[in-house]
Amino acid sequence: MKPFSTILNPAGRWGRWLTMAAWVVLAMIAIALAPKVSEVETDDQVNFLPSGADSTAAATIQGEEFDDGTEGLVVLYRNADGITDEKQTAFTDASDEAINLSEMTDGSTAARPSSDGDALLTNLPVDGELADEHHAQLVEEVDRIYLDHGLDVAFTGSVAVSADLESAFGQLDGPLLMMSVAVVTIVLLLSYRSPFLLVIPLVCIGVASQIASAVTYLLGVAGFTVTPQNTGILTVIVFGAATNYALLITARYREQVTISPNRTEAMRQALRKAIPSIVASSATVVMALAVLGLADMANTRSLGPVLIGAVMAAVATMTTLFPALVVGIPERVLFWPIKPHATPRRERVGLWRRLSGGISSAPKTVAAATLVGLAVLTLGWLDLESNKAEFGSLRNEPESVQTAETIAEKYPDTPHDVVDLYVRDGDADAIENVVSETNGIDTVGESESSGGWTHLSAELSSDADSDAATVTIDRLRDAIASEGLTAHVGGNAVAQMDVYSASVSDLYVILPLILLAVGLVLLVLLRAVTAAVILTICTTISFGVAVGASALVLPLLGLGGVGPDFFLYGFLFVVAMGVDYTVFLTNRIREEVPEHGTRSAVGIGLVSTGGVITSAGLVVAATFAVLSTMPILALAQIGVIVAMGVVVDAFIIRSLLVPALITALGERTWWPRRLRTEPSHSGPDRKSETSSELAELRA
């Protein structure tokens, strides 16, 4: 009878078949559940507001007590030559026809002419529940009705805004997935130069993606918040993390298969050496994502569980299914047309040999020159523009926004930039007096009551995103508090202000905790205080350079200024994805130190992992760069900073700065441990590939 260790080994003779059978079952379940993610996704405004903010409480009260279940579809018709009686009749007839659609509710369709006589405006009431699943289709249907009457109209209002957002979020599914697959395919083909070594990772990534989506659906069913932005980022994380792990395992396997004639044993050894790095890197990501649970912003908190599921799906797939498939394919087919061999690797690693030699000869000079170059790039931070745009705003103004701006010009008396106050009925009169006497408030609208609450609306005299509006809102809140009264102040302007404030607060709380998580994982992995501190500092440098480089690129892409989310999410993903390379390199160096000493171990580690890290960096950077083409402003900006950070991390930090610092510090890197237990030797008697590498490095 086979021992359990053999049967459960994913690369074993029996274990591989059991592993593949188990994954077939899991994949079938995941394929059934993954498409249901859209059923648990929500884009309700309250999910993008701070938990303890006044605007959140106001939005909750509005939804529970004052939401009549209708939404507005505002229709604007313009004619530079003026509105004729014929056009006005056609506009009225089209509005009456549109109001008869099943999604509409009873209401007035009266056309409102502009003061200059060249525009007509109406607001069609829409049943929110019926229109909720297909805002875009409703707008298209209403547009067709007006076109049939010879009118080319434009739309705004909550229904039109939702339709524009649906269109934008739609690109976070199919197009993002297809572009991610294309990017990974190209990089893996260049890295492996083998069609089967290309197909197997892609199959495993596909399975991991389905598993992650299924887990996300189950999280949504269990009551966790799932937003379209979260599921969009999920795709990128699965592709990036899974590719990193596949490249590491493949590199270790290629080394072992040239030593051991038994492919099962070669994969077992490869997993034994690769899994500690995979566990450490994934643990860092999971801990960093878990920290998001402390965020005040609801959408930030909800991101943690979704992406933790994605990372764990990538780890599980790549450490079990991937090895089983690799070993299950004959070696001559797997590596075709280039078979791994144990002959001197001068041609294959010549660049990394020369680089390691240069670092070894002058480590302090290399470290200093690299730091100076990185510092110059970081200066771009000084030119970075900021804004208070909420997470989820679109990078280009859609029709709904342009139409709203036109209406504000054509109908200057139309209320906009309104502050909503929700107060207990007994305090309504007193608070109305306070509001009316507050500087920066133009008019106070009529009140309405429901469920013991009174709703008051007050129009601001300045734009919602202006500093003057922020001052007015603060002044209003202070005035209410000074009278000993209580009111929940909300509305778009207030929500934008509260979101910005909470995002800044989250930034100062979460960033240090993420760094602490990184340092702790590195400390546990390396068991060296000096190394953990240095590598954590290098990770921080990567982020600083990424921000500086992004400041140069963002204006060229028309991505405008950035908000706190740019720094928070940028830091999270630059650190989370970049720490993989830190772990891959330093863990390999640490393995070689006891026999060869730190200086030689750095060379061996750099030669062994250089190709893996750069290939993985290209995949992750290119995958996140795909986000920069998306219409969601914040996601596009995050795509740019993470792509920049990963490139800097993989090609400069891990290839130059970290090796140079470790070489310069020597054995002090591993304080308080003493890893060096044997004198170094360069003889050819070592029975592993690293002996030939060491001999080449010293040649």
N, C-alpha and C positions, 0 to 999 in steps of 0.2 A: 504494500500500500504506500502511495506517495505521501511524503510528509507535507503538512499544511504549508510550510514555507515554499515548497516547490509548486504546489497546486495554485497558491495565491500569488505567485510571482508573475506579473503581467508579461514578462518576457520568457517565461518557462514554457516547456513543451505543452503542458496541460493548462497552465495558467493563462497563456495567451488566448486560448479558445474560450475559456470561461470568462475572461475579461471582455472579449469581443461580443460574446453572447449577452453579457450583462449590459453592455453599452447599447446593443441593438434594442433591448427592452427599454432602457432609459431614453434612447433617442425617439422611439415610437411614442412614449408618453409625452416627451417634450414637444414633439411636432404637433401633438394634439392640443397642448396647452398654450404654446408660444403665441399663436395668432390671436389669442384672447386677451393679450395685453391691452389692446385698445379699449377693451370693455372696462378696465379698471383705471385707465388714465383719466386725469382730471386737470382742467386748466382754470378752475375756479379762482377768482382773484384772491380769496382768503388764503389760498395755499402759497401765495407769493408775498405774503405780508408777515411782519414780525409777530411772534406769538403774543407778547405782552403789550403791543402798541395800542394806542387809542384808536387808530384807524382800523385795526383788526376787529376790535370790539364793535366799532361803528358798522363795519361791513357785515358782521354777524347779525347785529340787530336789524339792519336793513333787509338782509335776506330772510330773516325769520318773521318780521312784523310788517314790513312795508313793500315787499316784493309781490306785486299782483300777478306775477307769472307771465308778464308780457315784456317783449323787447322792442326796440325801435329800429325801423329801417328808414333812414332819411334819404329822400330822393331829391336831387337837384337837377334842374334843366336850365341851360344857359343858351342864349342866342344873342350874339353881338349886335345883330340888326334890330333887336327888340322883340318883344313877345306880342305876336298878333293874336286876335281873337280866335283864329283857327287853331293856333298852337296851344292856347290856353284851354280850349275845348278838348283838344286831343289829350292834353296832359290830365285833365279831369277824368276823361273817359278811361284812360289807361289806369289811373289810380283806383277808380271804381272797380275795374276788372281785376286788378291785383288784389284788392281787399277781399275778393271772393275765393281766393285760394284757401285750401284747407288749413294752411299754417297761420292764416291771418285771424284776427279777432275784430269784433265790431269797434268801429271808431271813425272819426272824421277824416276825410281825404281832401279837405279844402286846400286849394293851392294858395300859397302866400307869395305875392310878387315882391321883388326887391325894390328899393327906393329908386334905383336908376332905370327900372323897367326892362331889364334884359335877363331876368332870372325868375324861376318859379321854384317853390320849395314846398314839400309836404313830408309828413312823418307817418309811415304806415305801421300800425301796431301789429306785432307778431306774437303768436303763442310760443313762449320760450321753450316749453317742453317739447312741442312738435317740431320746432326748428332746430333743437339742440344738436341733433346728429347730422344735419345737412344744411348748415348755414350757406355754404357756397352754392349748393344746388338751388336753394331758394332765391338767392341773389340773381343767379343766371336766369331763372324762370321769370322773375319780375322784370329783369332787363329785356328779355325777349318780348314781353307784353308791351313795354314802352317802344321798343324798336318797331313792333308791328303797327304802332300808331305814328310812326315816322319821327320818333323822338330819341335822340342819343343822350341818355342821362348818366349821371354819376351818383354813387351811393356813399353814405357814411352812416353813423349810428352803430349801436352795439352789434347788430346782426352783420353789418358789412365789415366791422373790425374783426369779428369772429371768423368770417369767411377768409379774410386776408391771413389771419393767424393759422387757420386750417391749411391753407395753401403752403405757408411757410413750414409748418410742422410736418407736412406731407413729405418734404424733402429730407427729413431726418430718418426716414424709413428706407424706401427703395433706393433712391439715388445715393444716399450715404453708404448703404450696404454695398451697392455695385462698385462705387468708386473705391471703397476700402478693399474689396476683393481684388480689384485691378491693381492697386498699389502693392498689396502683399504678394500677388502673383509675380509682378515684375521683379521686386527685390529678392524674393526667394529663388527665382530662376537665375538671377545674376549670382546669388550666393552659392547655390547648390550645383547649378549647371547639370541637373538631373531631373527629368520629368517626374519620376516617381517620388523623389524627395521633395518635389513641389506639391504634388497632389495630396500626399498623406497629411502634411500639416494643414492644408486647406480643408480637407475632410474633417479633421479634428477640430479646427476652428469653427467650422460650420456646426458641428455637434455642440461645442461649447456655447456658441451663440444661442442655439435653440434651448439648451439647458438654462442659460442665464435668463432668457425671456420667460421661460416657464416658471422659474423661481420668482421672477418679478411679478408675474400674474398671481402666483400664490401669495406673495406679500401683499398685493393689492386686495385680494380676497380677505386676508387676515386683518385688514384695516390700515395698513401702511399707505402713505400717500405716494402715488406714482404720477409723475408729470411727463409730458412729451419730451421736455428737455432731458430728463433723467434717462429715458429709454434711448434717446439719441446718443448721449455720452456713453451709455452702456455698450453700444456696438463698437465704438472706438476702443474702449478699454479692453474688451474681449479680444479684439484683433491684436492690439499691441501687446498685452500680457502673454497671450497664448503663443504668439510668434517669438517673443523673448525666450520663453521656456523651451520651445521646440528647437530653437537655434542652439541653446546651451546643451540640451540633451544630445542633439545630433553631433555637436562638436566633440563631446566626451565619448560618444559611441565610435566616431571615426578614429579617435585616438586608440581606444581599446581594441577595436576590431583588427588593427594592424599588429597587435601584440598577442591576442588570444585567438586561436583557430576556432573556438567555440563561440558562435554568435550569441547564444543565450547567456553565456558567462560574460561576454563582452558588454552586453546591454545591462546585465546585473551590476557590473562594476561601474558602468557609466551612470546608472541611476544612483548608485551608492555615493558617487562623488558629486553628482549634480543636484540631488534632492536637498541637501543642506542649504545650498545657495537659493534654490527655488523657495524653500520654506521660509528662509530668512527674508527674501525680497517680498514675497507675498504677505508675510506677517507684518512687514513695515507698511505696506499698502492698506491692509485691513485695519491696523491700529490707527493710521492716519484718517481713514474713512470713518472709523468708530468715533473719532474726536468730533466729527461733524454733528453728532447727536447733541452736542452742547451749544450749537448755534441757535440764535434767536430767530433767524429767518427760517420759515417753514420749508421752503423749497431746498434750502441747504441741508437741513436735517434729513429730509426725505431722500437725499442723494446717497447717504451712507449705506443703508441696507441694500438698496438696489445694486450699487457697485461692489459691495462686499460679495453678494451672490455671484456677480460676474467674474470677479477674481477667483473665487473658489471653484467655479465651473471651469475656468481656464486651467487651474492647477490640477484638478481631478482628471480632466481630459488628457492633458499633456503628460502626466506621470503614470497613466495606466493605459488608455487606449492608444496613444501615440507609440509607446514602446512595443505594444503587442502587434500593431500593424507593421512597424518597421522590421521586426524580427520575422514576421510572417511572410515577408516577400524575399525571394532568393537574393543573395548578395549581388550576384552578377547583374540582376535586373534593377535592384535598388539604387546602386551607385552608377549605373550606366549613364554616360559612356566613360566616366573617369572613376576608376576604382582606387580606394585609399591604399597607400603603401607605406612601408616603414623606412624607405630610403631617405637620405638627407633631404631636408625640406627647404633648401636654400632659395629655390625659385619661388616657392609658395609663400614663404614668410620673410622674403628678403627685406621688404619695407620695414616690417616690425623688428627684425634683427638690427637693421641699421639705426632705427629710432631708439631701440633699447640701448644700443651701444653709445649713442650720443648722450642719452640721459645718464648713463652710468659714468661717463667720463667727466661730466660737469653738471651734477644734479642741482646744485644751488643756483647756477647761472640759468639753467632751463626753468626752474621754478620761479625765479625772479622775473625773467623775461615774459613768462606766461602770465604771471599776475599783473604785470604792467599792461600787457595787451588786453587782458580781460577788464582791467580798470578803465581803459579807454572806451571799450564797448559799453560799460556800465554808465558812462556819462550821458548816453542817450536818454537816460531816465529824466534828465533835467528838462527835456523838450516834450515830455509826455503830457498830453492834454487830458483833462478830467471832465466828467459830466455826471449828472445824477440820473441818467437813464436807467429805468428799472430793468431787471433781468427778464429777457423775453421780448424786448423791443426789436423792431425790424431795422435792418441796416439801411434800407432804402425806403423812402416814404411811399406806402401803398396808396391806392386810390382813396381809401377811406380817410386817411390823414390829409391828403391834398384837398379832398372835397370839404372836410371840416374847416381847413384854413380858408378856402374860398368863401364858405358860408359866413365865417367870421368877418370877412371883408365886405361881403354883399349885404349882410344883415347885422350891422354893428350893435343893434339892440338885442340880439339873441344872447341869452345868458350863457356864459362859459366860465371855466375856472371857478367852480362853485365849491364852497366848504359846506359839508353836511354835519349838523349837530343832532345828536340823539340824547334827550334829557328826560328825566322822569316828569310826568305831567305836572306835578306841583311846582316844579322849578322853571317851567317853560317861560313864564312872563319875565321873571327876573333875568334869566339868561338872554332872552331876546333883547332886553334893554342893554345888557353888557355888550352884546354883539353889535348892536346898532351904534354904540358909542366908540367902537374900536376903530382906530385909524387904519386905513387900508381896506376897509369893508365898504363897498359901494351901496348895496341894497340888501335888505333882508326879505326873503320870500314868505309866502303864506305858510302857516304851520299845519301839520296834520298829525293825528293821534291814532295809536293802535297798541293794544296790549299793555297799556300803562306807560307807553313811551310817546314822546312828542318829537317830531322831526322838523327841524328848522334848516333852511338853506340860506346861505349868505354868499353874495357874489364878490369875488376879489377884484380889486382895482388894478391888479398887475398879473402878468402871465404866471401860470402855475410853476414853471421851472425857473423862475427868477429869484434872486436873493431877496427882493422886496416881498415876494409872497411868503418866503420862509420867515422873514421878520414879522410879517402880519400874523401868521399862524402862531408863532411863539407868543406874540403880544396878546392874542386872543386867549390862548390857554392860560397865560399868567393872569389875565384879567378875571377869568372865570374862577381860578383858584383863589385869587385874593379876596373874592366875595364869599368864599366858603361854599361855592356851588360845585356841582359835579356834572360834567357833560362829556360824552364820547364824541370827539371831533374826527370826522373822516372826509371822504371825497378824494378825487384823483390827486389833487395838489398835496393834501396832507399825507396820503399814502406814499407818494413819491418821496416826500421828506422823511417819513418814518423808515421807509425801506433803506434810504441812504444812511441814516443814522445807525440803524441796526446792523447794516452790512459793515460799516466801519468798526463798530463794536465787536462784531464777530471776527473781524480781521485781527484785532489785537489779542483776542482770546485764543483763537484756533491756531494761528501760525506758530507761536511758541510751543504749543502742545504737539503739533506735528513734528517739529524739530526734536522735541524730547522723545517722541516715539521712534524716530529714526536713530537717534543716538543710543537708545536702550537696545534696539534690535542689533545694531552694530556691536555694541558692547557684549551682548550675549553671544553673538556669532564669533567674534574675534577674541573675546575675553582679554581685551587690551584697552585700557583707558585712553592712552595717547592716540592710538589709531582711530578709536571711535570719535574722539573730539575733532581730530584733523579732518576726517571724512565728513563729519556733520558740517563743519565749516565750509568744506569744498562744495557740499550740496547747496548751502546758502549762497555761495558765490555763483553757482550755476543759475540760480533764480535771478540774482541781481543782474547778471549779464543778459539773461533772457529778456528781462524788462527793458534794458537799454537797447538791445537789438530790435525788440518789437516796436519801440518808439520810432525807429527809423523806417520800419516796414509798414506799420498800420496806416499812416497817411497815404502811402502809395497805393494801398488797396481800398482807400476810401472808407475806412472803418472808424474814423473819428476819434473822439475822446473815450476814455475808459472810466468805469466806476469801480467801487470796492470789490465787486465780484471778479473783476479781471485779476486782481492781486490774489484774492483768496483761492479761486479755482486754479489760477495759474500756478501758484505756489504748491497747491495740493498735487497737481498732476506732474509738474516738473520734478518735484521731489519723489513722488510715488513711482514714476516710470524711470527716473534717473537712478534711483537707488539700486535698481536691478544691476546696473553696470558696476556700481561700487561693490556690490556683493560678489558679482562674478569675478572681478579682478582681484580684490583683496583676499577672498577666500582661496583662490588659486595660489596667490603669492604665499599665504600662510601655510599652505600644504607643503610648499617646497623649502620653506625656511629651515626646518630642523636639519635637513641634510645638506643644504647648499649655502645657507646664510642669506641674509636679507638682500644684499646687493645682487647676487646671482638669481635669487628667487624672483625679484622684480622683473628681470629680463625674461625668465622662463614664463612668468605669468603674463607679461605683456605679449610675448610671441604666441602663447597658447590661446589667449582670449581676445587679442586685437581684432581679428577678423570677425569673431562672433559679436563683439560689442558694436563694431561699426555697422555690421549688417543689421543687427537688432535696432540700433539707433536710427538707421535709415527707414526701417519699416515703421517704427513708432512715430518718427517725425513726419513721414509722408502720410501716415494714417490720420494724425491730428491735423496736418495741413489741409486735408480734405474738409475738415470743419470750417476752414476759412472761406470756403465757397458757399456755405450755408447762409440763408437769409436772416437767421436770428443773430442780431448784433453781438450779444455777449458770447455766444458759442463760437462765432467767427473769430472774435478777439482771443478767446481761450485757445482756439486752434493755432493761432499764430504764435502766442507766447510759449505754448508747450512744444511746438515744432522747433522753435528757436532754442528753447532750453535743452531739449533732448540732443539736438545737434551739437551744441556747445558741450554738453555733458559727455557725450560719446566720443567726440573727435578731439576735444581739447582737455577737459578736466580729467577724464579717465585715461587718455592717451599720453598726456604730457605732465599735468600738474600733480596728480596723485602719485604716479611712479617716481617723479622727481623728488617729491617731499618724503616719500618712504625711503628712497635711496639715500637722501641726505641725512635723515635721522638714523638710518641703520637699525641696529638691534633695539634702540630706544623706542622704536615705533610700537613694540609689543609690550611695553611696560604696563603692569608690573610683572608680566610673565617673562621667562627666558626660553624662547622657542628653540634657540640654537643648541642642539645636543651633540652634534658630531662635527668634526672639522670638515671644511669643504674639501672636495676633491674633484678633479676633472677627468679622471680615468674613464675608459670606455667600458668598465665592468658593470655599470648599473643596468639592470635588466628592465628597463622601461624606456619609453620614448623620450622622457625628459633628459636622459643622459646625453642623447644625441643633440637635443636642443641646447643643453648647457655647453657641450663641446663646441657647437657652432657659435654660440654667443661669445665664447672666449677665444675663438679662432682669430 
